[in-house]
Each structure stands twice: as structure tokens, then as C-alpha cells.
Amino acid sequence: MVSNTDVVMAYRLLMGREPDNEQVVEQHAARFRDWAELRTGFMESNEFRTIVNSSDRGSGPGVKPLSWPPAQVEVEIPPDQLQRMAERIEREFVYLGSREPHWSVLTADRYKSANISEHEAEFFESGEEPVNELVMAAARAGVDLSRYQNCFELGCGVGRLTIWLAARFRHVTGGDISAAHLEHARAAVARADLNNVSFIHLNEIGLYQNLPPFDVFFSLIVLQHNPPPLMAHILEVVLNKLAPGGIAYFQIPTYLRDYGFSASAYLDSVAPVGDVEVHCVPQPVLFEIIERTGCRVLEIREDAALGEPVISNRLLLKKRGS
């Protein structure tokens, strides 16, 4: 049995920091059955991988160097190329959704199809913490979440976060590019006996214009799996549809070391089978989108969503207007 003290010591020894709060400690203590599972769980986390993989360190563990060169990333492309990219990503995630749906959301071996029956409860319980991160980010920015009613979750996957968002907001619309994942999400919502969730299959770029009204946009570890032009397009359309005074909380990579992107080269390449792509949008492009869509930044943080030499940012935005 794992105690709260064990979890605190794991944070101190492996992460080099104190736990976020007592609730997080209790969640981990309930999640792991023994010290071996606790150690493995922490060492498989994105945060620990970031610490280990940060060989080019700045002023402390996990700090990215300030001397990395610029990346050449093509973002502006015609609509027909955007749709071709969307079709490629759809094929990848339909493939994964039919074979390894849970692993494609959290890439740990215990969430593979051969093991998920033993760890499914833990998998869905892990969705509470990211939603709590939204709650805490809003609190830090002085945002009263009780004022917001309708949430759009981009990349709902199998519903891991959806069920926790549904406990927070009056209605949640979950959108995903993969019909296979959406079937799992519907099943998760049914098991949780929720009646305030609907889903939309977003496999064409034009479908984003048909989203129902929402005053909260939420998306974690999703945008990164789209090529930069598609990532930027989706984000701009969604932020344009955000209601005045609404908030957006999302994660997006803004730098990958030794990365560049050419739309023509990408479309001419062979799509990976059973793999998950990772891309980025440079911060100047991201900030231009935020400005064009009438939003302002309330908080921007580097997070540990990716363990490679990547800068991943977590943002809280607010749409201008009442």
C-alpha cells in the first residue's frame, strides 16, 4: 500500500519539487498499489522524462536553453492542402482508435489493449487532474468558472477528460477527428450516466464552422498531433467562435529542436502507421492568432506534456467583450 508520505517523497526525489496540493497526493496514493508501481508511474510521466532528457540545461532541471535557433515552419497553405492533412491525421487516429484507443491518448504500456482491462479505472480517474489544472489556472487569473456554461473539448478521444468536464459545466461538446475514438467516448459517457454531453465528428476542416456556441474551449495533448498549418487553422477558427468574455485553456508545442516543416514535403511523405505525429507552431504565429481572434493571454506556462527537447506551452486566454 502506498501512503501519502511515499508520494511526497517520490515528488521530492524524482521530480525535485513539492506536490501541487494535497488532493494530488491523495490521488496518487490511491492510484498505485505498491512502491514499484509508484516509481514506475512517476518515471513514465512526461514531467520526469522532460527532466531526464534536458541535457542542454539552462538554470535548472527541465529548463530549456535560451540559445536554440529559429525553426523554419510553413503555416499558410491553401484549403485543399489543409483538408488533405486532415484526412491523413484522420487515417492515423482511426487506425489507432480501432487497435490501441487508450494508448493513443496516454502512451504507457499499461494502457495498451492487452492490459487496459486491469487499468481502465485508473486511466479514467487520471482525467480529473488536468481538469483541476484548468480550475486552478482560472483561480490564479481571478476567473469565476461558475459563470461559464458550455464547454467545447477539442480532441476528446475516448472521453478521459470529457466525463470530468461534464461535472464542471452545464454542457460539454466533445469533438474528435476519429470516429473510432468517439465510439469509446460515447461508451464512457454512458457508463458515467451523464446526459449533458454531445459529440461531433470533426474530420473535415469546414465542420468547425458548425460548432454549437460555447464559452469555454479546452484542449490538452491534441493540437500537437496535427501539422502546423492544420494546428493554426483549427485554433484560429475555434477562438473566433469562442463567445465574448469566454475563456480558452489549451496546450500547444511552440518549439521542437531540429524541427522544420514544409507542407509539400509533408504531403509527399508516407504517413506513419500506428505512430503518433508531433508538431509545433512557433510562438510568434500563436500570438498573432490570439491577437486576430480578439483574445488576450491571462496565463502562459511551459508544461511537461512532451518529454523530448520541446517547448510545450499551456495557455489561459480570455475573449474580449462582455
PLY file of the C-alpha trace (Angstrom):
ply
format ascii 1.0
element vertex 322
property float x
property float y
property float z
element edge 321
property int vertex1
property int vertex2
end_header
0.00 0.00 0.00
1.26 3.48 -0.91
0.99 6.23 1.70
0.74 10.00 1.25
4.28 10.26 2.64
5.54 7.88 -0.06
4.01 10.08 -2.75
5.51 13.25 -1.26
8.96 11.61 -1.18
8.56 10.48 -4.81
7.89 14.07 -5.82
10.93 15.31 -3.90
13.37 12.61 -5.05
12.23 12.12 -8.67
10.71 15.46 -9.64
12.82 17.67 -7.40
9.81 19.60 -6.14
6.88 19.56 -3.75
3.50 18.15 -4.86
1.00 20.65 -6.28
-1.50 20.12 -3.48
-2.84 17.54 -1.02
-5.51 16.38 -3.46
-2.86 15.33 -5.99
-1.01 13.42 -3.24
-4.17 11.54 -2.25
-4.96 10.69 -5.88
-1.53 9.14 -6.41
-1.67 7.26 -3.11
-4.97 5.69 -4.18
-3.77 5.03 -7.72
-0.64 2.93 -7.04
-0.68 -0.39 -5.22
2.96 -0.53 -4.10
6.29 1.31 -4.27
7.23 -0.38 -7.56
4.09 0.92 -9.28
4.61 4.34 -7.74
8.19 4.52 -9.03
7.24 3.28 -12.50
4.31 5.68 -12.73
6.44 8.68 -11.86
9.31 7.65 -14.13
6.92 7.15 -17.07
5.45 10.62 -16.61
6.10 13.39 -19.13
7.45 15.61 -16.36
10.14 13.10 -15.36
11.08 12.47 -19.00
11.49 16.21 -19.51
13.87 16.40 -16.56
15.91 13.41 -17.74
16.06 14.48 -21.39
17.06 18.07 -20.71
20.78 17.58 -21.29
21.14 21.16 -22.58
20.09 22.83 -19.38
19.59 26.44 -18.56
19.49 27.43 -14.92
17.91 24.26 -13.54
16.44 20.83 -14.29
13.99 20.88 -17.19
14.80 24.48 -18.16
15.15 24.86 -21.93
18.19 26.74 -23.27
17.72 30.31 -24.44
20.14 29.83 -27.33
18.14 27.48 -29.56
17.99 28.70 -33.20
14.77 29.62 -35.05
12.76 26.90 -36.78
11.50 27.21 -40.36
7.83 26.26 -40.15
5.38 26.76 -43.03
1.90 27.62 -41.79
-0.03 29.41 -44.58
-1.33 26.91 -47.17
-4.42 26.54 -49.43
-7.65 24.93 -48.09
-7.27 21.83 -50.28
-3.91 21.06 -48.69
-5.40 21.62 -45.23
-8.09 19.04 -45.98
-5.52 16.54 -47.27
-3.64 16.94 -44.00
-6.84 16.41 -42.01
-7.54 13.21 -43.96
-4.04 11.92 -43.20
-4.41 12.59 -39.46
-7.87 11.01 -39.50
-6.46 7.81 -41.03
-3.76 7.64 -38.37
-6.16 8.04 -35.46
-8.87 5.79 -36.87
-6.17 3.12 -37.15
-5.08 3.73 -33.56
-8.67 4.01 -32.33
-9.52 0.58 -33.68
-6.40 -1.04 -32.20
-4.97 0.96 -29.29
-7.52 3.65 -28.38
-6.43 4.25 -24.77
-2.69 4.01 -25.52
-3.10 6.64 -28.25
-4.29 9.04 -25.52
-1.71 8.15 -22.85
1.25 6.24 -24.26
2.02 3.92 -21.35
2.16 0.15 -21.83
-0.44 -0.48 -19.14
-2.99 1.34 -21.33
-2.50 -0.93 -24.33
-5.41 -3.13 -25.33
-3.80 -6.21 -23.81
-3.61 -4.52 -20.39
-6.38 -1.91 -20.32
-8.99 -4.06 -18.57
-6.81 -4.07 -15.46
-6.03 -0.34 -15.62
-9.14 1.21 -17.19
-10.47 2.69 -13.94
-7.08 4.28 -13.25
-6.98 5.60 -16.84
-10.27 7.47 -16.49
-9.53 8.63 -12.95
-6.39 10.30 -14.29
-8.61 12.72 -16.22
-9.59 14.58 -13.06
-6.20 16.20 -12.51
-5.97 18.03 -15.89
-9.45 19.48 -15.38
-8.40 20.56 -11.90
-5.45 22.33 -13.55
-7.97 24.41 -15.50
-9.75 25.22 -12.25
-6.52 26.34 -10.59
-5.37 28.36 -13.62
-8.72 30.17 -13.62
-8.41 30.84 -9.90
-4.92 32.29 -10.34
-6.28 34.62 -13.03
-9.31 35.67 -10.97
-11.74 33.94 -13.35
-15.02 32.69 -11.88
-15.66 29.39 -13.67
-19.23 29.20 -12.35
-20.13 31.91 -14.88
-19.41 29.60 -17.79
-21.91 27.07 -19.08
-20.93 25.46 -22.38
-17.57 23.81 -22.99
-16.09 22.63 -26.27
-13.39 19.98 -25.85
-11.17 19.56 -28.89
-9.81 16.04 -29.27
-11.99 14.34 -26.70
-10.51 10.95 -27.60
-12.10 8.18 -25.56
-13.69 10.60 -23.06
-11.00 10.53 -20.35
-11.32 14.27 -19.68
-14.85 14.67 -21.01
-16.50 12.99 -18.06
-14.72 15.36 -15.65
-15.53 18.44 -17.72
-19.19 17.34 -17.68
-19.14 17.53 -13.89
-17.95 21.13 -14.11
-20.06 22.64 -16.93
-23.74 22.57 -17.89
-22.98 21.09 -21.30
-19.89 19.68 -22.98
-19.41 19.15 -26.71
-16.63 16.69 -27.43
-15.08 16.86 -30.88
-12.63 14.43 -32.41
-11.23 13.59 -35.84
-11.56 9.83 -35.22
-14.95 8.12 -35.34
-13.37 5.10 -33.63
-12.36 7.19 -30.62
-15.78 8.83 -30.47
-17.45 5.44 -30.07
-15.32 4.78 -27.00
-16.10 8.26 -25.67
-19.85 7.68 -26.02
-19.48 4.44 -24.09
-17.53 6.20 -21.32
-20.21 8.88 -21.01
-22.93 6.20 -20.88
-21.08 4.31 -18.13
-20.83 7.54 -16.15
-24.58 8.08 -16.64
-24.09 11.59 -18.00
-26.77 13.35 -20.02
-25.06 16.69 -20.65
-22.52 15.61 -23.28
-22.77 15.57 -27.07
-20.20 14.66 -29.69
-19.22 15.89 -33.12
-17.04 14.18 -35.73
-14.56 16.79 -36.97
-12.93 15.05 -39.92
-13.34 17.96 -42.36
-11.97 21.43 -41.79
-15.28 23.05 -42.77
-17.10 21.29 -39.94
-15.50 23.54 -37.32
-17.75 26.33 -38.54
-20.77 24.24 -37.48
-19.77 24.01 -33.81
-22.54 24.99 -31.37
-21.99 28.12 -29.24
-19.52 27.72 -26.38
-17.92 29.97 -23.78
-15.12 27.57 -22.73
-12.58 25.98 -25.06
-10.49 23.13 -23.60
-7.83 21.00 -25.29
-4.77 19.13 -23.96
-2.23 16.92 -25.81
-4.31 17.17 -29.00
-3.23 20.10 -31.18
0.34 18.77 -31.16
-0.66 15.78 -33.29
-1.64 17.99 -36.23
0.80 19.53 -38.74
1.41 23.26 -38.16
-0.94 24.64 -40.86
-3.81 22.48 -39.59
-2.99 23.26 -35.97
-3.01 27.01 -36.65
-6.20 26.87 -38.74
-8.16 24.87 -36.18
-7.05 27.11 -33.34
-7.99 30.30 -35.21
-11.45 29.03 -36.18
-12.18 27.80 -32.66
-11.01 31.01 -30.97
-13.08 33.05 -33.43
-16.16 31.06 -32.38
-15.48 31.49 -28.66
-18.17 33.70 -27.10
-17.26 37.23 -25.97
-15.90 37.01 -22.43
-15.29 33.28 -22.89
-12.09 31.51 -21.87
-9.75 29.09 -23.62
-7.42 26.66 -21.85
-5.18 24.62 -24.11
-1.74 23.08 -24.60
0.36 23.54 -27.71
4.03 22.86 -28.57
5.79 26.01 -29.82
9.31 24.70 -30.43
10.89 21.36 -31.35
14.65 21.23 -31.57
15.96 20.37 -35.07
12.44 20.70 -36.47
11.23 22.26 -39.70
8.04 21.90 -41.69
7.30 22.09 -45.41
3.71 21.42 -46.49
4.68 19.92 -49.87
7.32 17.65 -48.33
4.88 16.54 -45.65
2.10 15.74 -48.13
4.53 13.85 -50.36
5.83 11.75 -47.46
4.49 8.38 -46.37
2.07 8.63 -43.45
3.18 6.65 -40.37
1.08 3.62 -39.44
0.42 3.05 -35.76
2.52 6.06 -34.77
1.59 9.49 -33.42
2.93 12.62 -35.10
4.14 15.58 -33.04
4.43 19.10 -34.48
4.68 22.68 -33.27
3.55 26.21 -34.08
6.11 28.94 -33.32
5.13 31.41 -30.63
5.01 34.42 -32.99
2.39 32.61 -35.09
0.46 31.64 -31.96
0.45 35.19 -30.63
-0.74 36.54 -34.00
-3.69 34.12 -33.90
-4.54 35.17 -30.36
-4.50 38.84 -31.37
-6.52 38.33 -34.57
-9.24 36.42 -32.73
-9.74 39.13 -30.13
-8.30 37.18 -27.21
-5.80 38.16 -24.56
-3.42 35.98 -22.56
-4.21 35.58 -18.88
-1.50 32.97 -18.25
1.14 31.14 -20.26
3.28 28.39 -18.77
5.73 25.78 -20.02
4.40 22.35 -19.16
5.73 18.79 -19.31
3.35 17.46 -21.96
6.29 16.27 -24.08
9.50 14.76 -22.79
11.66 15.40 -25.86
13.61 18.65 -26.46
10.34 20.50 -26.89
8.82 23.69 -25.55
5.19 22.94 -24.77
3.04 25.81 -23.58
-0.16 25.79 -21.56
-2.29 28.91 -22.08
-5.32 30.50 -20.47
-6.97 33.10 -22.69
-10.00 35.32 -22.38
-12.05 36.64 -25.31
-12.51 40.37 -25.30
-16.06 41.62 -24.87
-18.72 41.17 -22.23
0 1
1 2
2 3
3 4
4 5
5 6
6 7
7 8
8 9
9 10
10 11
11 12
12 13
13 14
14 15
15 16
16 17
17 18
18 19
19 20
20 21
21 22
22 23
23 24
24 25
25 26
26 27
27 28
28 29
29 30
30 31
31 32
32 33
33 34
34 35
35 36
36 37
37 38
38 39
39 40
40 41
41 42
42 43
43 44
44 45
45 46
46 47
47 48
48 49
49 50
50 51
51 52
52 53
53 54
54 55
55 56
56 57
57 58
58 59
59 60
60 61
61 62
62 63
63 64
64 65
65 66
66 67
67 68
68 69
69 70
70 71
71 72
72 73
73 74
74 75
75 76
76 77
77 78
78 79
79 80
80 81
81 82
82 83
83 84
84 85
85 86
86 87
87 88
88 89
89 90
90 91
91 92
92 93
93 94
94 95
95 96
96 97
97 98
98 99
99 100
100 101
101 102
102 103
103 104
104 105
105 106
106 107
107 108
108 109
109 110
110 111
111 112
112 113
113 114
114 115
115 116
116 117
117 118
118 119
119 120
120 121
121 122
122 123
123 124
124 125
125 126
126 127
127 128
128 129
129 130
130 131
131 132
132 133
133 134
134 135
135 136
136 137
137 138
138 139
139 140
140 141
141 142
142 143
143 144
144 145
145 146
146 147
147 148
148 149
149 150
150 151
151 152
152 153
153 154
154 155
155 156
156 157
157 158
158 159
159 160
160 161
161 162
162 163
163 164
164 165
165 166
166 167
167 168
168 169
169 170
170 171
171 172
172 173
173 174
174 175
175 176
176 177
177 178
178 179
179 180
180 181
181 182
182 183
183 184
184 185
185 186
186 187
187 188
188 189
189 190
190 191
191 192
192 193
193 194
194 195
195 196
196 197
197 198
198 199
199 200
200 201
201 202
202 203
203 204
204 205
205 206
206 207
207 208
208 209
209 210
210 211
211 212
212 213
213 214
214 215
215 216
216 217
217 218
218 219
219 220
220 221
221 222
222 223
223 224
224 225
225 226
226 227
227 228
228 229
229 230
230 231
231 232
232 233
233 234
234 235
235 236
236 237
237 238
238 239
239 240
240 241
241 242
242 243
243 244
244 245
245 246
246 247
247 248
248 249
249 250
250 251
251 252
252 253
253 254
254 255
255 256
256 257
257 258
258 259
259 260
260 261
261 262
262 263
263 264
264 265
265 266
266 267
267 268
268 269
269 270
270 271
271 272
272 273
273 274
274 275
275 276
276 277
277 278
278 279
279 280
280 281
281 282
282 283
283 284
284 285
285 286
286 287
287 288
288 289
289 290
290 291
291 292
292 293
293 294
294 295
295 296
296 297
297 298
298 299
299 300
300 301
301 302
302 303
303 304
304 305
305 306
306 307
307 308
308 309
309 310
310 311
311 312
312 313
313 314
314 315
315 316
316 317
317 318
318 319
319 320
320 321
